[in-house]
């Protein structure tokens, strides 16, 4: 499924150039990257879709599938990219996270501050 990226219109040429360069670089690696556009967020079809909205939507979708027992392997690369920082964090703190989870003491803030309180 092709992805189109919309950014708010800007007159900042340096910023636009940086975005275009990064998009072109990553488009070579990801064949689903379709097009890039700088658009007026007040006009259809470019009404803003913020990253937080995307994370919330995908989280809800995955949770519904899990609850319904209908987990789907659809878009694994998208899910991996969207939650990369979370996966990286969990991978780097596996022992502590498992201990906290199984003891009912899982607290993200505890581990985000550099493992100040180990379980």
PECORNOR-V294582 format. One record per run of one state. SS is the DSSP state (A for helix, B for strand, O for the rest). FROM is the first residue (numbers start at 1). LEN is the number of residues. If there is no record, write none. Layout:
BEGIN
ss=SS from=FROM len=LEN
ss=SS from=FROM len=LEN
END
This chain:
BEGIN
ss=O from=1 len=2
ss=B from=3 len=6
ss=O from=9 len=4
ss=A from=13 len=15
ss=O from=28 len=5
ss=B from=33 len=7
ss=O from=40 len=11
ss=A from=51 len=17
ss=O from=68 len=8
ss=A from=76 len=7
ss=O from=83 len=1
ss=A from=84 len=9
ss=O from=93 len=1
ss=A from=94 len=10
ss=O from=104 len=4
ss=A from=108 len=5
ss=O from=113 len=7
END
